[in-house]
Amino acid sequence: MPVAFVGHGAPTLATDPQKGGELRAWAASMFERFGRPRSILVISAHWQATPTTIGATTPVPLLDDFYGFPEEISAIEYPAPGAPALADRTIALLGADVRRKPSRGLDHGAWIPLLHIAPEADIPVLQLSLPSGLQPRALIELGRTLAVLRDEGVLLLGSGNVTHDLRSLDPSESRPTPEWAQAIDQWTEQTLAARDLAKLIEYRGEAPEFEEHHPTEEHWQPLLIVAGAGLGVEDGEQAEVRFPITGFEFGSISRRCVEIS
């Protein structure tokens, strides 16, 4: 399987026919080219926990972890099967320090993109926490460790946003995308296309105005795990890097999605 990063944007993605349609088309293309995944391991910006923690492996309610959006979004269900075998395999790969949290359902950074990526909710899903406090190199190494799952039919999916400065949102979307957002987004594209892991690891100093416009980094970091799994393996230099969805919403939130195969 490839590895993928989705720019999940706002919870309104759940009911947006255009943005949702773009995700569905991308997923359909992936599954046509590589086959449907046996299961999906998702790492979302909205669950940070150390040590690394595995969520529910049996059906539990979705997390309604947002506010100020239409009630119809909170009423949505996504009854994907759990993935207990994938949980055991992930623990075997990552070691004894991994914890389990069987009551922890999928957060909106996971289930909202999955509404469109696997709309029939028939693919087993497991959520893995984003380890808080890990340095970039360690996140790349985490991806490298998880990369073996690709050969076992698992789609590794990171969910966040390349740009995520909520202070600069424009709900009316009447203003053009600011130059800093375009610059970070373009740097990300160029660095991934060049398969430059060394530069990616140094993103805090390399990406233009990164620290100023990423007051917190959790929406960026799932991309490092995906890059580690896709580019940090033996044939990483030959990997194909695609950007199936690009653009911005609310002025400055990058919608960039990444597929590495």
VEXVEX-859928 format. One record per residue (C-alpha): residue in three letters; x, y, z. Coordinates in steps of 0.02 Angstrom, whole numbers, padded with zeros to 5 digits, always signed. Last residue first. Layout:
N
alaXYZ;...
REM end
This chain:
261
ser+00207+00247-00157;ile+00191+00414-00071;glu+00023+00505-00073;val+00007+00682-00005;cys-00143+00794+00026;arg-00133+00983+00027;arg-00287+01070+00096;ser-00185+01214+00166;ile-00276+01325+00291;ser-00241+01509+00251;gly-00394+01591+00174;phe-00532+01490+00255;glu-00486+01350+00134;phe-00329+01323+00033;gly-00270+01231-00122;thr-00204+01057-00158;ile-00274+00882-00180;pro-00188+00734-00266;phe-00010+00784-00221;arg+00096+00637-00278;val+00265+00571-00224;glu+00330+00418-00314;ala+00466+00327-00218;gln+00631+00293-00304;glu+00737+00376-00170;gly+00633+00288-00038;asp+00684+00116-00101;glu+00771+00067+00061;val+00644+00148+00175;gly+00635+00326+00243;leu+00536+00397+00099;gly+00364+00322+00125;ala+00359+00272+00308;gly+00467+00418+00363;ala+00367+00538+00256;val+00205+00476+00334;ile+00276+00499+00509;leu+00336+00674+00462;leu+00165+00718+00390;pro+00085+00671+00557;gln+00190+00814+00630;trp+00113+00963+00541;his-00054+00971+00630;glu+00029+00942+00799;glu+00148+01088+00778;thr+00081+01225+00891;pro+00106+01411+00856;his+00128+01357+00674;his+00129+01527+00590;glu+00278+01608+00675;glu+00369+01441+00690;phe+00358+01409+00503;glu+00407+01581+00437;pro+00483+01498+00283;ala+00516+01311+00305;glu+00701+01282+00341;gly+00722+01325+00524;arg+00577+01230+00598;tyr+00577+01110+00451;glu+00746+01035+00495;ile+00682+00856+00479;leu+00611+00899+00308;lys+00782+00957+00250;ala+00861+00790+00296;leu+00712+00696+00223;asp+00737+00773+00051;arg+00628+00667-00063;ala+00642+00809-00191;ala+00453+00803-00213;leu+00437+00808-00024;thr+00545+00963-00010;gln+00462+01051-00156;glu+00285+01018-00095;thr+00325+01069+00083;trp+00411+01227+00025;gln+00259+01269-00082;asp+00141+01251+00067;ile+00254+01353+00180;ala+00268+01492+00049;gln+00082+01493+00006;ala+00039+01512+00189;trp+00167+01652+00211;glu+00102+01744+00057;pro-00074+01758+00124;thr-00214+01670+00029;pro-00324+01803-00048;arg-00461+01885+00057;ser-00645+01847+00035;glu-00640+01676+00117;ser-00783+01737+00228;pro-00718+01632+00373;asp-00545+01714+00355;leu-00428+01623+00472;ser-00265+01706+00526;arg-00268+01665+00711;leu-00304+01483+00670;asp-00128+01461+00602;his-00133+01286+00529;thr-00029+01261+00372;val+00022+01087+00313;asn-00135+01017+00393;gly-00171+00860+00494;ser-00212+00678+00461;gly-00083+00541+00432;leu-00145+00380+00351;leu-00049+00216+00348;leu-00145+00100+00232;val-00115-00080+00288;gly-00101-00221+00162;glu+00040-00317+00246;asp+00176-00244+00136;arg+00125-00071+00197;leu+00138-00131+00377;val+00328-00136+00358;ala+00325+00054+00353;leu+00279+00066+00538;thr+00460+00067+00595;arg+00509+00194+00463;gly+00364+00305+00515;leu+00422+00301+00696;glu+00597+00344+00633;ile+00530+00500+00547;leu+00442+00547+00709;ala+00607+00522+00803;arg+00698+00636+00680;pro+00567+00771+00704;gln+00581+00775+00895;leu+00450+00685+00998;gly+00360+00790+01128;ser+00188+00717+01103;pro+00171+00548+01021;leu+00030+00558+00893;ser-00091+00426+00953;leu-00131+00273+00849;gln-00306+00248+00780;leu-00361+00080+00712;val-00484+00056+00569;pro-00558-00101+00492;ile-00624-00068+00315;asp-00813-00079+00295;ala-00859+00100+00333;glu-00945+00113+00162;pro-00872+00286+00139;ala-00690+00232+00145;ile-00595+00389+00094;his-00749+00500+00109;leu-00809+00463+00286;leu-00627+00422+00324;pro-00583+00607+00313;ile-00713+00643+00450;trp-00670+00490+00555;ala-00487+00528+00586;gly-00466+00714+00619;his-00639+00707+00698;asp-00580+00590+00835;leu-00600+00401+00826;gly-00653+00318+00988;arg-00550+00295+01146;ser-00629+00168+01264;pro-00499+00034+01229;lys-00351+00143+01279;arg-00201+00032+01253;arg-00022+00079+01293;val+00137+00056+01193;asp+00292+00039+01302;ala+00307-00147+01262;gly+00374-00122+01088;leu+00335-00027+00928;leu+00327-00171+00806;ala+00241-00299+00917;ile+00122-00163+00977;thr+00077-00125+00797;arg+00046-00309+00761;asp-00069-00327+00911;ala-00166-00172+00860;leu-00175-00232+00680;ala-00252-00394+00741;pro-00378-00297+00845;ala-00438-00191+00698;gly-00607-00118+00741;pro-00747-00116+00615;ala-00803+00051+00544;pro-00965+00120+00614;tyr-00951+00301+00555;glu-01099+00395+00625;ile-01150+00574+00591;ala-01251+00665+00725;ser-01109+00784+00768;ile-01107+00844+00588;glu-01295+00875+00587;glu-01272+00986+00740;pro-01192+01120+00632;phe-01021+01182+00694;gly-00977+01287+00846;tyr-00896+01144+00940;phe-00769+01007+00911;asp-00721+00841+00991;asp-00878+00739+00959;leu-00778+00579+00978;leu-00852+00431+00887;pro-00943+00302+00992;val-00862+00132+01020;pro-00845-00017+00902;thr-00705-00135+00955;thr-00518-00107+00937;ala-00522+00061+01025;gly-00367+00169+01028;ile-00183+00127+01033;thr-00064+00236+01132;thr+00113+00298+01105;pro+00186+00347+01271;thr+00142+00486+01260;ala-00023+00551+01195;gln-00077+00676+01063;trp-00244+00642+00981;his-00311+00781+00871;ala-00166+00787+00748;ser-00223+00618+00686;ile-00129+00455+00657;val-00232+00326+00562;leu-00195+00142+00535;ile-00312+00076+00401;ser-00354-00107+00368;arg-00349-00238+00231;pro-00321-00097+00109;arg-00415-00096-00056;gly-00304-00131-00206;phe-00151-00034-00260;arg-00202+00058-00419;glu-00391+00046-00402;phe-00378+00079-00215;met-00276+00235-00243;ser-00391+00301-00378;ala-00546+00271-00272;ala-00461+00360-00128;trp-00422+00512-00235;ala-00599+00519-00305;arg-00674+00503-00131;leu-00562+00642-00065;glu-00613+00757-00208;gly-00795+00716-00179;gly-00780+00764+00004;lys-00712+00933-00045;gln-00855+00960-00168;pro-00996+00880-00069;asp-00953+00965+00096;thr-01043+00871+00234;ala-00898+00797+00332;leu-00777+00930+00270;thr-00875+01048+00384;pro-00762+00980+00523;ala-00627+01102+00464;gly-00469+01059+00369;his-00425+00875+00348;gly-00264+00895+00250;val-00237+00710+00216;phe-00071+00620+00222;ala-00048+00454+00136;val+00060+00298+00132;pro+00052+00181-00017;met+00000+00000+00000;
REM end
